Amino acid sequence: MSKPYSNTKATLALAKASFRSIMRSPSAVVFTLAFPLIFILVFGFLGNGGVKVKLAVAPGSDVQNPVIKALEEMPVIKLVKDKDAKEIKEGLEKGNIDALINVKKNEAGTPAYIANVQYTSASVDKGSILKSVLTNLLYTLNTKDVKPTVAQLSESTVQGRIYRTIDFILPGQLGFSLLSTGVFGTAFVFFSLRQNLVIKRFFATPVKRSSIVFGEGLARIGFALLGAVFIILIGHFFFHFTLIHGVVTVLNMLLLSVIGLIVFMGFGFVVSGIAKSESTIPPISNIITLPQFLLSGTFFSIDAFPGWLQPISRALPLTYLNDAMRKVAFEGAGLWDVKHQLLIMIIWGIGIYTVAVKVFKWE
């Protein structure tokens, strides 16, 4: 008596074969490992830097004064006025906020204002920029005004973790790797399987359609996780990428990677369904991946973008994956703490797979 056919074994066999195929594909290796690694090396060697100094205004601070008014006009300064004391304290400790300023009227009368500034050791470079800006600003205000002194500066420092460039860059590169693998890899593979009549041959066997999809999905997830572990370990051991809770943080990042890849594979299914030929896959895929690569905070914080562009950036799924990765790695957030980011990604996933079901072709 013959054994019943096992679709589970078929799924695993397809996954194994697909994984071997991926490992032999130069483009998969380049997009998943080489490109992100090159960017990590470049930014890792460049060291820290930044174009914006996040300066929080203390609750209760006088904002109608010459110091705050002048800071608002400076492009290098981004004033944060919507945080409470607890959020500001956490931001200073984690390096999400570079300094805190509290401007009060001087009851003694002279100088007119006292500007208390609290820096953080988690953002030393930007603190130095701010010190230079404030020194020049107060000198200008105190010399051009009729009064001998308009404001006086008082400074202190809060201890916090050092926030390095790699702590921002690596999660973005990991997200880029997952996006490329999910979109380009899935689109090319399923279009090729359909064009070469491989899927049609599968239909002559007892293999279910779901087994084909799950097999390919497992192969891509396995390959992407290997790439993610490689990128994280290189960043941590060579460039001191922060993994605040060690192995637990790595596992959380890998879970986020799986969720992100599943969402991005949906885009790949859509591309493979609407592409008329293999030559049309790259331009369609680039229309999906390039805006996310540039606008989702891969290299620069989206806060640095013009105000009209930021809502577009905040609508993209890669933005939320990058944000969740950074919170988990540097701030020590758990998966429940990034539930908002996960919810947005799941909504994207539901939407894109709904479209994929409509346009995907088996033959």
FIFI-338174 format. One record per atom (N, C-alpha, C): residue in one letter; x, y, z. Coordinates in pm, whole numbers, plus 50000, padded with zeros to 5 digits. Example, Ala and Ser with C-alpha at 12.3 -4.5 7.8 and 13.67 -1.06 7.14 Angstrom:
# residues 2
A513194943150780
A512304955050780
A513204967050780
S512854977550708
S513674989450714
S512905000350787
//
This chain:
# residues 363
M500864988050000
M500005000050000
M500895012450000
S500685021349905
S501535033249893
S501195043450000
K502205050950041
K502025061250142
K501295073250084
P500465080050161
P499765091950110
P500765103150079
Y500425110749977
Y501325121649936
Y501385132450044
S502595137150074
S502785147150178
S503135160650116
N502205170150126
N502495183550075
N503485190850164
T503575186950292
T504575193050381
T505985189850332
K506205177050297
K507515173150244
K507785180150111
A506725181650030
A506885188449902
A507285203049924
T506635209450022
T506955223450054
T508405224850097
L508855215950185
L510245216550235
L511235213550123
A510885204150034
A511775201049922
A511895212949828
L510765219549802
L510785231549717
L511595242649783
A511425244049914
A512185254349986
A513685251649978
K514075239149995
K515485235349988
K516065238149850
A515325234149746
A515805236349609
A515895251249579
S514885258849623
S514895273249598
S516025280049673
F516285275549796
F517375281449875
F518715279349805
R518935267349752
R520175264649678
R520275273749556
S519135275749489
S519135284449371
S519475298849408
I518925303449522
I519215317149567
I520695318749598
M521275308949665
M522685309649704
M523605310249582
R523125304649470
R523935304749347
R523675317049260
S522745325649306
S522385337449227
S523255349349267
P524075354549176
P524905366149208
P524095378349249
S522965380749182
S522165392649213
S521585391849354
A521175379849397
A520625378449533
A521685381349638
V522895376249614
V523995378649708
V524355393349712
V524355399749595
V524725413949588
V523725422649663
F522415420549636
F521395429049698
F521215426149846
T521355413449887
T521115409850025
T522315412250115
L523525410050062
L524725410850146
L525685421750104
A526055422049975
A527145430749932
A526805445649947
F525665450049889
F525305464249895
F525175469250039
P524365462450123
P524275467250262
P525615467350334
L526455457150309
L527755456550376
L528645468050334
I528615471450204
I529435482550154
I529015495550221
F527695498050230
F527215510350294
F527575510750442
I527475499150509
I527815498550651
I529295501650671
L530145496150585
L531585498750595
L531895513450573
V531265519250470
V531525533350439
V531125542250555
F529875540650604
F529405549250712
F530055545750845
G530435533150861
G531145529350982
G532495536050993
F533195536950882
F534505543350882
F534405558550886
L533275563850837
L533125578450838
L532955583850980
G532375575751067
G532165580351205
G530865587751219
N530755595151327
N529495601951359
N529365615151285
G528155619551270
G527915632351204
G526435635451205
G526035647051163
G524625650451161
G524435664351106
V523245666751052
V522965679750994
V521955687651078
K521315680951173
K520315687551256
K520615684751403
V520475695051484
V520595693551629
V519195694251688
K518765683251753
K517445682851815
K517525689151953
L516945700751967
L516985708252091
L515575708952150
A515385702152262
A514065702252327
A513895714852410
V512715720552405
V512375732152488
V511635726952611
A512165730052728
A511595725052853
A510155729752872
P509275721052922
P507905725352953
P507935736953053
G507185747153026
G507165758753114
G508205769253079
S509045766252981
S510045775952939
S509385787752868
D509965799552886
D509485811452815
D509925810352669
V508945809052578
V509275807652436
V509185820952361
Q508655831152427
Q508545844352364
Q509725852952408
N510915848752371
N512115856052409
N513105855952293
P514075864952293
P514995866152180
P515795853352152
V516125845652257
V516955833652237
V516185823052157
I514975819652200
I514175809552131
I513815814351990
K513455827151979
K513095832651848
K514255831451749
A515465834251797
A516645833351710
A516945818851674
L516785809551768
L517035795351742
L516065789751638
E514825794851640
E513825790351543
E514225793651399
E515025803851383
E515435808251249
E516675800851198
M517285792751281
M518535785951243
M518245772351182
P518685769751058
P518395756950991
P519055744951058
V520155747151130
V520845735951194
V520145731351321
I519225739551374
I518535736451499
I517105732151471
K516715720751531
K515315716351525
K514755716651666
L513885726351692
L513305727851825
L512185717651845
V512215710851958
V511185701051993
V510385706852110
K509115710152084
K508305716952185
K507135708552237
D506985696352185
D505795688452218
D506085676652309
K507185677052385
K507545666052474
K507385670152620
D506965660552703
D506905663352846
D508245660152911
A508365662753040
A509655661253109
A510175646953103
K509285637053118
K509695623053115
K510225619252978
E509525623252873
E509945619952736
E511285626552704
I511475638852751
I512735645952727
I513885639052798
K513655634852922
K514705627852998
K515115614952928
E514145607052883
E514445594652812
E515155597652680
G514715608252612
G515345611952485
G516805615952502
L517115623252609
L518495627152637
L519355615052668
E518815605752746
E519585593952784
E519865584852665
K518925584452570
K519065575552455
K519685582452334
G519885595552342
G520475602852229
G519485606852123
N518175604552148
N517155608852051
N516965623952054
I517295630052167
I517295644652181
I518715648752218
D519235658952152
D520645662552169
D520885671952286
A519875679652324
A520045688952437
A518685694352478
L518655700352597
L517435706252652
L517725720752688
I516855729852648
I517025743852683
I515805748852760
N516075756452863
N515015762252946
N515355777052966
V514585785652903
V514835800052910
V513835806453006
K514365813053109
K513525819453210
K513895834253223
K512895842053257
K513185856053287
K513965856953417
N514935865853418
N515785867453536
N515115877153634
E514765871953751
E514085880453851
E514975891753899
A516275889953889
A517215900453933
A517245912153835
G516755909553713
G516685920453616
G517785920453513
T519005918153551
T520135918053458
T520965905353480
P521145897453375
P520605898953238
P519105896253235
A518475899653124
A517015898353114
A516565883853120
Y517385874653065
Y517005860553060
Y518185851753102
I517855840053157
I518845829653186
I518495817553100
A519425813353018
A519225801652930
A519965789652989
N519235780553050
N519825768253104
N519815757452997
V520975752252964
V521105741952860
V521675729352921
Q521005718252894
Q521445705152943
Q521805696552823
Y523075692652813
Y523545684252704
Y523465669552745
T523755660552652
T523795646252682
T525075640252628
S525665631152705
S526885624352660
S526585614352549
A525295611752524
A524915602652416
A525005609352279
S525185622552276
S525265629952150
S526305641052163
V527555636752181
V528635646252208
V528875655652090
D528905650051970
D529225658251852
D528185669351829
K526935665851840
K525885675851819
K525845685751934
G526225681152054
G526335690252167
G527385700852142
S528485696852079
S529555706352047
S529075716651945
I528295711751846
I527735720951746
I526825731151813
L525975726151905
L525035735051973
L525765745252059
K526825741052128
K527585750552210
K528125762052126
S528645758452010
S529185768751920
S528075778051872
V526915772351838
V525785780351791
V525315789951900
L525175784852022
L524675793152132
L525665804052170
T526955800852167
T527965810852199
T527905822552101
N527815819251973
N527725829751870
N526405837351880
L525325829951908
L524015836251917
L523955846352032
L524405842152151
L524365851152267
L525285863052250
Y526415860652186
Y527325871952160
Y526635882252071
T525945877451967
T525245886451875
T524135894051948
L523325886652026
L522215893052097
L522715903252200
N523775899752270
N524255908352379
N525015920552331
T525495920152208
T526265931652157
T525405941152073
K524315936052015
K523505944851929
K522385951752006
D522025946252122
D520935952152199
D521415964252279
V520485973052312
V520825984952390
V521295980952530
K520625970952589
K521015966352721
K522385959552715
P523125960352824
P524455954152822
P524425939052804
T523445932352860
T523355917852847
T521895913652836
V521555906452727
V520195901752706
V519985888352774
A520955879152757
A520805865752812
A522145860452859
Q522075851352956
Q523255844853010
Q523075829752998
L524155822652967
L524095808352942
L524555800453065
S523775790353102
S524135781153210
S524085766953152
E525135758853169
E525245745953102
E525455734453200
S524935722453161
S525185710053235
S525085698453137
T525425686253184
T525445674553096
T524755662753162
V523925655753084
V523275643353128
V524035631653068
Q524265621153148
Q524955609353098
Q523975600553021
G524405595452907
G523575586552826
G524435577952737
R523805568452669
R524545559652578
R524985567452456
I526165564052406
I526675570552285
I525885565552165
Y525335574852088
Y524595571451968
Y525505573551848
R525925562551786
R526855563151674
R526105563251541
T526815567251436
T526205567251303
T525725553351265
I526485543051303
I526135529351268
I524805525251330
D524435531151444
D523165527851509
D521975532651426
F522195542451342
F521145547251252
F521225540151117
I522455538451065
I522645533250930
I522315518450919
L522775510251013
L522635495750998
L521175491150988
P520255495651075
P518865491351057
P518305495450920
G518695507150870
G518245511350739
G518755502250628
Q520025498150639
Q520585489150538
Q519975475250547
L519665471050667
L518985458150684
L517605458550621
G516895469750642
G515595471350579
G515695471650427
F516715478450375
F516945478850229
F517205464850175
S518005457050247
S518295443250206
S517025434950198
L516165436050299
L514925428450301
L513975432850190
L513905445950165
L513055451250059
L513515446049923
S514825446449898
S515355441749770
S515115426849751
T515365419149857
T515155404649849
T513695401449823
G512805408149897
G511385405249884
G510805408949749
V511185420449697
V510595425349572
V511285419049450
F512585421549436
F513295416749317
F513355401549313
G513725395349427
G513855380849428
G512555373849395
T511475377649461
T510175371249438
T509675373449296
A509805385749248
A509295388949114
A510015380949006
F511335380649011
F512105373448909
F511855358448916
V511815352949037
V511665338449051
V510315333748997
F509225339949039
F507915335048996
F507655338048849
F508185349148799
F508025351648655
F508795341148576
S510005337848621
S510825327848552
S510185314048558
L509645310348675
L508985297348688
L507785296348595
R507055307248582
R505885307148495
R506305306948347
Q507315314948313
Q507755315948174
Q508365302848125
N509115296048212
N509765283548174
N508885271348194
L507605273748224
L506595263148239
L506885253748355
V507715258148450
V508005249748567
V506755248048651
I506015259048672
I504795258448752
I503765249348684
K503715249948552
K502765241448479
K503085226748501
R504375223548509
R504775209648535
R504395205648678
F504515215348772
F504115212448909
F502635208448916
F501825214748830
F500395212048833
F500075197648789
A501045191148722
A500855177248681
A501155167648796
T501625173148907
T501935165149027
T500895168249135
P500935160949245
P499975163849353
P500325176349435
V501385183549398
V501805195349475
V500725206149470
K500375211349587
K499395222149595
K500045235549559
R499235244749513
R499755258149482
R500315264949606
S499665262749719
S500145268749843
S501525263449881
S501805250849847
S503125245149876
S504225252149796
I503895255749671
I504875262849588
I505195276449649
V504155283649689
V504345296949748
V505085295949881
F504645286849968
F505285285450099
F506725280750087
G506975271949992
G508345267149971
G509285278349932
E508845286349835
E509655297749793
E509805307849907
G508695309849981
G508735319350093
G509715314950200
L509705302250236
L510625297150337
L512075298750294
A512335296250166
A513695297750115
A514175312250126
R513305321650089
R513685335750094
R513855340350239
I512975335750327
I513095339550468
I514385334050527
G514705321550496
G515955315650546
G517175323150498
F517195326450369
F518345333750313
F518425347750372
A517275354450386
A517265368050440
A517725368150585
L517345358050664
L517765357450803
L519265355250815
L519825347150727
L521275345450727
L521965358850697
G521435365950598
G521975379050565
G521845388850679
A520685388650748
A520455397750860
A521425395050974
V521615382351008
V522565378751114
V523975383351078
F524355381250953
F525685385350906
F525865400450919
I524875408150874
I524955422850880
I525015427751025
I524165422051111
I524125426251251
I525445423251321
L525995411351298
L527245407451365
L528425415951318
I528485418751186
I529555427451134
I529445441151199
G528235446651204
G528035459851264
G528385460151411
H528025449551484
H528255449451628
H529735447751664
F530385438151603
F531745434951645
F532815443851581
F532515449751466
F533515457951400
F533265472951419
F531985476851435
F531675491151444
F530855494651568
H530745485251661
H530085487651791
H528615491451777
F527935485251682
F526495487051669
F525835482751800
T524945490951852
T524345488551982
T523275477651977
L523485467152056
L522475456852079
L522205456952229
I521265465052270
I521125468652411
I520865456452500
H520125446452449
H519845434452528
H520505422052468
G521545423952390
G522305412852338
G521515403452248
V521525390552282
V520885380252199
V519385382752186
V518745387352293
V517295390252288
V517005400852183
T517855411052177
T517685421652076
T517835416051936
V518835407351917
V519055401151786
V517825393151744
L517275385251836
L516095377051805
L514905385951768
N514715396951841
N513625406251808
N513825412351670
M515065415651638
M515355421251505
M515085410951396
L515395398451423
L515145387951324
L513645385751305
L512865386451412
L511415385351399
L510845396851316
L511365408851341
L510945420451259
L511335418351114
S512505412251092
S512965409550955
S512005400150883
V511545389850952
V510605380350892
V509305387450854
I508775395450945
I507525402750918
I507715412250800
G508825419650801
G509105428950692
G509235421850559
L509945410550558
L510155403250432
L508835397950377
I507985392850465
I506685387650419
I505875398850352
V505895410750411
V505185422150351
V505805425550215
F507125426350210
F507795430350086
F507665419849976
M507545407150015
M507305396749914
M505975398949844
G505015404849913
G503745407949850
G503915417249730
F504815427149746
F505125435949632
F505715427849516
G506575418149552
G507195409749448
G506155401649372
F505155396349442
F504085388949376
F503305397949280
V503065410349323
V502345419849237
V503155422649110
V504455425049128
V505305427949012
V505335416248915
S505485403948967
S505545392248879
S504225390148807
G503135394848867
G501835393248804
G501565403248694
I502055415548710
I501745425948610
I502845427348504
A504025421548528
A505125422748431
A504795414648305
K504985420948190
K504705414248063
K505915406348013
S507095410448054
S508325403648014
S509355405348124
E510425397648117
E511455398348220
E512125412048224
S512205418648109
S512855431748102
S512055442648170
T510755440248191
T509935450548257
T509945449148410
I510505438248460
I510535436248605
I511405446748676
P512655449348631
P513475459248702
P512855473148712
P512325478948601
P511745492448616
P510535492848708
I509675482548701
I508505482348789
I508955480748934
S509915471948957
S510425469749093
S511075482349148
N511815489449063
N512475501749107
N511465512649144
I510335512849075
I509295522549110
I508815520249253
I508825507649296
I508395504049431
I509505506049533
T510725501749498
T511805501549597
T512555514749609
L512765521849498
L513595533949503
L513015544949593
P511715548249582
P511175558449674
P511325554449820
Q511125541649850
Q511255537149989
Q512715537750033
F513615533949944
F515035534349976
F515495548550008
L514975558249934
L515405572149951
L514635579650060
L513365576250079
L512495584450164
L512135578050299
S512585565850324
S512155558850445
S513165559450559
G514065569250555
G515025570550663
G516135560250659
T516515556050538
T517595546250525
T518935552550559
F519185564350506
F520455571350528
F520305583150623
F519175590450611
F518975602550689
F517615601950756
S517515608350871
S516235609050940
S515235616550853
I513985611650851
I512985618450768
I512635632150826
D513045634950948
D512835648251006
D513625658950930
A514675654550857
A515495663950781
A514845667650647
F513785660450607
F513115663250481
F512205675350494
P511855681750382
P510885692850387
P509555688150445
G508845697350506
G507585693950571
G506585687150480
W506515691450353
W505535685550260
W505885671250222
L507165667550236
L507605654150197
L507475644050311
Q507495648750433
Q507475639650548
Q506225630750555
P505015635850525
P503845626850526
P503975615450427
I504605617950313
I504815607250214
I505775596850273
S506835601650336
S507805592450397
S507145584050505
R506265590250582
R505625583250694
R504515573850647
A504225573650518
A503215564450465
A503845551550412
L505165551050401
L505835539650339
L506125528650442
P505935515950405
P506155505050501
P507585503750550
L508575506750463
L509975505550505
L510295515450617
T509625526950620
T509825536750727
T509545530350863
Y508475522650871
Y508065516850999
Y508945504951037
L509435497650937
L510385486850969
L511685492651021
N512205503050953
N513445509450999
N513285515251140
D512165521851163
D511915527851294
D511845517251404
A511135506251376
A511025495451474
A512385489151502
M513185487151398
M514525481351415
M515385490151505
R515355503251483
R516185512351563
R515725512851708
K514425512551729
K513925512751867
K514305500051942
V514225488751873
V514565475951936
V516065475251966
A516895479451870
A518335477951885
A518925487751986
F518605500551973
F519265510752057
F518505513852184
E517185514352176
E516395518252292
E515985506352379
G516195494152326
G515835482352404
G514355479452405
A513625484552306
A512175482252299
A511885467652267
G510775462552322
G510295449352287
G509335450152169
L508885438752119
L507975438852005
L506655445652039
W506205444452164
W504965451152203
W505135466352203
D506355470852230
D506615485252233
D506575491452093
V506755483151991
V506715488251852
V505455483051783
K504395481151860
K503145475851804
K502545485351700
H502745498451717
H502235507951618
H502885505551482
Q504225504051483
Q504945501551358
Q504515488151297
L504355478051382
L503945464851333
L502545465351274
L501645472951338
L500275474151288
L500245480351149
I501025490951129
I501075497450997
I501605487650892
M502645480050928
M503205470350833
M502205459250802
I501455454750901
I500445444350878
I499335449650787
I498935462150808
I497925468250721
I498435468750578
W499695472750560
W500305472750428
W500295458550369
G500635448650454
G500655434850407
G499295430150359
I498255433050436
I496895429150396
I496515435650264
G496825448550252
G496485455750129
G497225450450008
I498525448150024
I499335444149907
I499035429849866
Y498735420949961
Y498395407149924
Y496995406349863
T496135415649900
T494835416349834
T495005419649686
V495915429049658
V496215432449518
V496905420749450
A497845414149520
A498605403149462
A497685391749418
V496675388649498
V495725378049463
V494995381449334
K494715394349314
K493985398749194
K494825397749066
V496125400849077
V496955402248957
V497895390548933
F498085381849034
F499075371149020
F498605360748919
K499535356148837
K499235346248733
K500065333748758
W499405322248747
W500125309648762
W500665304848626
E500025309048515
E500445304248384
E500585315848287
//
